Amino acid sequence: MSFPRICMVTGTYPPARCGVGDYTELLSNALASRGAEISVITSAYLGTPCRSGNPTVLPIVKDWSLLNASRVLRNILRTQPDIVHFQFPTTEYHPHRLFDLLVPMIKIWSRSIKIVVTQHESLSVKKSSIPGLFRPLRHWLSCSWSDAIIVVAESYRDQIHNFSPRVRRIPCTPIPIASNIPISKMGMDQLQKLREHAGISKNDVLLSYFGFIHPSKGFEQVLDVLKYLRRQGVPAKLLVLGELSSSNSYHQQLLAEIAKEDLLHSVKIKGHLDRSEVANYLAMSDACILPFVDGLHPKRGSFLAAAQQGLLTVTTSMDGSGLSVDENVFYAKPGDIKAMANAVQSYGTRRLPAGAFPVRSWGAVADEHLAFFGNLFASETAGHLLQTRHRVDETEESRSV
C-alpha cells in the first residue's frame, strides 16, 4: 500500500505548545507531501483551528474522559482510515483514561484497520511524564492492542520488549525524530542587526537556552554557567527561548534566583516563539547551553535545533567529553559548570556552516514511516497467501486420500 489513509490521534496540535504536537504536525505535512491522505483528530479546547485539505485537522475532542469515547470513536471511523496512528503521550492524556481504551476499542470494532502507536518517552516509571500508580498499565494497554509500535529512541524498544511476550511479538521499529526548528535563513549581517535590536553589544558573549523548562533540563546549571562567566569578567548575557511563568512553582524559584543574583539585566526571557524566530535567535547566539541532567538523548529536539545552526552547542553526556570538532558540540559531564563555562570562553567564537551538523529531514522520517506501514500490510498479505496455500494443500491432500 503506497499511499495509505492515515488518521493521526494526538492530544495536542499547534498552536498548542507541546513538542509531540509539533512533531505530529511536521510528520503529517511530510506524509501528505508523499501522497498519504492524512486526518488529525485532536483536542478542541487548545485553539487549534479546523482545516480542510491534506492534512485535514479535526479539533473535535472536548475532553479525553471516557464519557466522550463514542464521539471520538465515531469521528475516527468517519475518516475511513487504513491506519489509526496514535501519538503517545501528550500533555492532555495525563488525567484521563480515554486514550488508554481507544486502541482496544478500535481493534475490537474493526480488524481491518491497522493501529500504530508511537511512544515518545521512556517507559521507565521514574522518567515517565504520566502520573499515578498505573502508568505501566497505560503504556501496556496502548501497545499490546496495536498492530505495530514506533519508538523515537532505540532504548525504548528494549523497554517495550520487556513488557510481556505478547508485546514482544508486535512489530516495533525506532524512527528517530527530526528537528522541529528550521535552519535560520539569515546571513551574518542580518544576525548582527538582530543582536543589536535585542540589546546585545558586539562585546557581549551571548548564551542561549531553548526548550521547555523543567527540572530534567538543568536550567539551574545554565544560570550557574552565566554567573561563573560573569565572575570571570566575561560580559555574558543569556537569551531564554522559552517560558518562565510566575504560575509555575519551579519557574518561581528560577525567577527568584535571577533576581537574587542580580541577573535581571543579563537574562532576557523571550517566551514562546514561532519556529523561524527560534532559529534566528539561536543562530545569532555565541553558544547554546543545554545541560540535561541525565545527559544528551537522541530525542532531544532542542539540541538538534541548536546544533544545526552551526553555533557552539554545549551539552552534557554520560559518556564522551570535550569538543567534537566536526559537530561543533562540547560535551561535559552533567553538573560540570566549570567545564561548560570554559568551553564558552575557549570555543564561543567557533562556527560551522549552517546545516553542517547532520540532522534528519522530515521527508526522511516520513519515508521511514511509509516503509514501515508498507511492510505491515505486506506481512498481512503474505500471511493471507500462506493461509490460503495451506488450505489448498490440505484440500488436495484429502482428495488424494
N, C-alpha and C positions, 0 to 999 in steps of 0.2 A: 504494500500500500504506500504509494509515493506521497500522496497528499491527503493525510487524514483530516477528519473534522475533530477538532480538539476543544473541549470545554475546560478552561482553567478555573479552579476554585481557590480563592485566596481571601483571607480576611482583610487585607489592605491592598490598595492600589492608588497610585498617585492621583491627586496631590497629597494623600495621606502619607505621613512621614514614617516610613518603615523600609528597611533595607530589602526585605523579602518582597514588598510591594514594588519597589523599583526594579528588582530582579525580574519579577513576573511581567512587568510592562516591557522591558527591554527584550526578554526572551519571546514574548508574544509577538512583538513587532518583527523580530528576526525570523520567527517561524512563518508568519504571514508573508514576509517578503520571499520566502522559499516556496510558497504555494499552498501551505496548510491553511485551513479555514479555522479561525480562532474566535471563540467566545469567552468572555471573562465574567464569572459570577463573583461579586464582591459585596462589601458592606455598603449600605445605603446612607449611613449617617456620618461619613467622614469627608464629605464634599466631593466625592468622585462623580463626575458627570456621566450621564448616559452617552454612548457613542455608537453610531451605526458604522457599517463598513467592516473592514478586516484589519485589526481585531474589532469585534463588536464588544462593547463594555456594558455590562448589565449590573448596576449597583442596586440590587433588589433585596439584599439580606437586611431586614430590620433589626434583627439581633441573632446571635448564634446559640440561642437556647433551644431546647427540644420542642417547645411549643411552635417553633417556626419550621419544623422539619418537613412537613408535607409541602409547604410552599416552596422551600428551597429545592426539594427533590423534583417537583414539577417543573421548575424553571430550568434545572439542569437537563432534564429529559427533553424539554422543548427544543433545545439546541441540536437534538438528534446527533449526539456525539458518537464517534468511533472510540474516542478515548476521553475519559474524565481524568484530568491531571490536577491533583491536589498539591498545593504548596504548604508545607507544614514545618514549624508552626509560624504563626504571625502574632502580633500583639493582641489581636482581637479574639483569639481562641481561649485564652487563659482561664477565664472564669466560667466558661460554658462547655457543654458536652455534645452539642450538635455535631461538630466536626468529627468527633470520635465515631459516631454512629452512621454518618453519611456513607462512608466507604462500604461497610457491610450492607447497608440498606440498598445501595445501588447494585451491588453484586447479587443480592437476593432478587432484586426486581428484574434485572436483565443480565443474563450470562454473556450476551453478545458484546456488551460494552466492556472495553478494557479499562482497567483502573490503574493509574500510575501515581505513586506518591513520591514527591521529592522531600527528603529530610535535610533541613537547612542547619541543624545544630547537632551537637554531641548528644548521644542518648544517655550519657552519664547523668545520674541523679544529681550530682553536685554541680554539674555545669549546665543542666537544662534550665531554660527560662520558664518552664511550666511549673507553677507552684503546686503544692499539695502532695499527698502521700501516693496518689495514683498515677503519677507521671509515667512510670514504666508501662503501666497498663494502657495508657493513652497512646503511647508510641506503638505498642504491640497491636492494638486494635487497628490503627491506621495502616500498619504494614502487613499484618497477617491475612487480611482480606483483599489485598491488592494483587494485581497480576504482575506488577513489576515495581521496582524501587530504584530511585535515583538518589545518590548522595553527593554532596558538594565537596567531600573530602574522603580520601581512601580509608582513613582510620574509622570513619563512621560505618563503612561496610562491615568491618570486623565486629563492631558493636552490634550491628543488626543480626549478623550470623550467630551471635551468642544468645539471641532471644529464645529460639526454640527450633527444633528440627523442621517444623512447618515453615517458618520464615526462611530458613536456610535453603529451602527448595525454590524459593521465589527468585526470579532473575533480578540481580542487583548490580548496578554499574555506577562508578564515580564519574561525574561530569563536572569538572571544576568551573568556578564562576569566571566571568569576565568583569571588567571594571564598570561600575555604574556611572563613572565620570569620564567625559571625553578628554582628549588631549587638547590643551589650550591652543587656539589658533593665533594668539597674539605674538608679535615679534618682540625682541628685547627692548626696542624703543617704546613700544606701547606698554609693555610691562613696567618700565621705569616710570612712565607717566601715571600708571595706575598706582604705583607705590607712592608717588608724590601726592596724588589725590587722597590716598589713605592716611597721609600724615607721616610717612616713613621717609627719613632723610637718607642721603647717599651713604652716610657713615653708619647708619643703623644696621645691625645684624638681625634680620627678620626671621623669626621662627614661626612655624605654623603647626596647628593641630587640626585634623579633620576627623569628624565622625560623631556618633552618639557618645555621650559622656556618662559612663557608669563605672563602678569600681574595677572591673576587669580590664578596662582600657588604660589604667595607670595615669590618669590625668594629673594626679598629685605630683608625679615624677616630672611631668612637663614643667610645672611650676618650679620644682626643685632645680631643674636644669637652667631655667630662666634666672632664678635667684643666684645660682652658682656663677653664671656668666657675669651677672651684674656686679657681684662681689669681686670678680677678677678685673673689673674695669671695662668689660665689653659692653658697648651700648646696644644691648639686646632688647628686642620687643617681641611680643607674642600675638599672633593672629589666631583667634579661636573660630574655626569654621564649623560651628555647632552651637547648640543652645545650652545656656546655663540659666535655669528657671528658678525663680525665688519660691516657687510652689513645691519644688523637689528638695527633700531634706538633705540629700547628698550634695546637690548643687548649692544649697545654702551654705554648707561647710566650706565649699571651694570658694564661693564668693566672699565669705568672711575671711578666708586666708589671704585672698588677693588684697583685700582692704587692710588687713592687719600687717602684711609685709610691704605695704606702701607700693603696690604694683598697679594701682588703678590707671596710671598714665602709661604703663608699659604693656598692658594687656588690652587688646581690642577684641571684643566679643561681637562677631558678625551675625550670629544666629543662623536660622535655616536659610539656605541659599539655593538657587537653581543650579543645575549641573554645570553649565558653562561658567557661572560665577565662581564656583568652587575650583574649577580647572584653572581659571585665570589667577585667583588668589594663591593657589598652590604654586603655580609657575613663577609668580613674582617673588616667592619666598627664597631665602638663602638655604634653609633647611627645614624639613618637616620632621617633627618628633612624634613617634608613635611607640611609647614604651609599654607594650602589652604585658600584663602581669604574668601570664603563663607563656609568654614568647609568641613569636610570629606563627600564624596558622595559615594554611593555603586559602581559607575562605575570607581572609581579611581584605575586604574591598577597599578600605581606606588606604591600606598600604599600596595596593595596585594603582589607585588613583594618584597617589603622590609619586611613586617611582617612575611611572610612565611620562611624567612631565620633565624628567631629566635632572631635577634638583637633587641635592644630597638628601637622602632619607635615612633617618636614624631610628632604628627599631631594636627590638630585643629578640634574643634567641637562646634556647636551652642548649644549643649545640655549637654553632660557629661563632666566632667573634672577630672583630676588626673590619677593615674596609674591603668590600668586594668591588674592585676597580671597574669591572665590566658592567656591574649593576648600578654603581654609584650609591651603594647602600652600606651603611655602617651598622654592624651587629654588635650589641652589647649584652651582657648578662642582665636579666631583669633586676632592676633596682640599682644598677651601677651608674649613679648620677654623674660621677666624675668622668667616666669613660664617654658617656654621651655628650657631656659639655665639652670635653677635649676634642671630640670628633667635630663638633661645630666649629671650634676655633681652628682646627687643622685643615678641614676639608670643606668648610662652608661656602667657599667661592667656586668649588668644583662643580661642573655641569657636564651632562651628556646631551646630545641632541634629543629633542622631544621625540618620544616613540622608540628610543633605542632599547629601553627595557622591554623584554619580551612579554607582552600582555596579550592574552587571548582576545579574539574578537567575538562579538555576539553572533556573528554569522557562523563561526566555528562551533560555538555552543549549540546553536540551532541545528547544525548539520549532525552533531553527535546525538542530539535528541531524536532526530528523524531516523537516523540509522538504527538506534535502539528500538524505536517504535516499529520500524520495518522488520527487524529480527523477531520482535514479539509476535507480529502477525504471521511471519514466515514459519515460525516454530509451530504455531497453531495449525496452519495449513498442512505442514509436514505431518503433524500428529493426526489430522483427519485422514490424510492419504494413507498413513501407516495403518490406522484402524480399519479403513476400507479394504486395504490389501489383505489384512488378517482375516476379515470376514469372507472375502472371496476365496482365500486359500482354504479356510475351514469348510466352505460350501463345496469346493471342488473335491476336498478330501472325503467328505461324507458321501458325495456322489460316487467316487471311486470304490468306496467300501460297499 
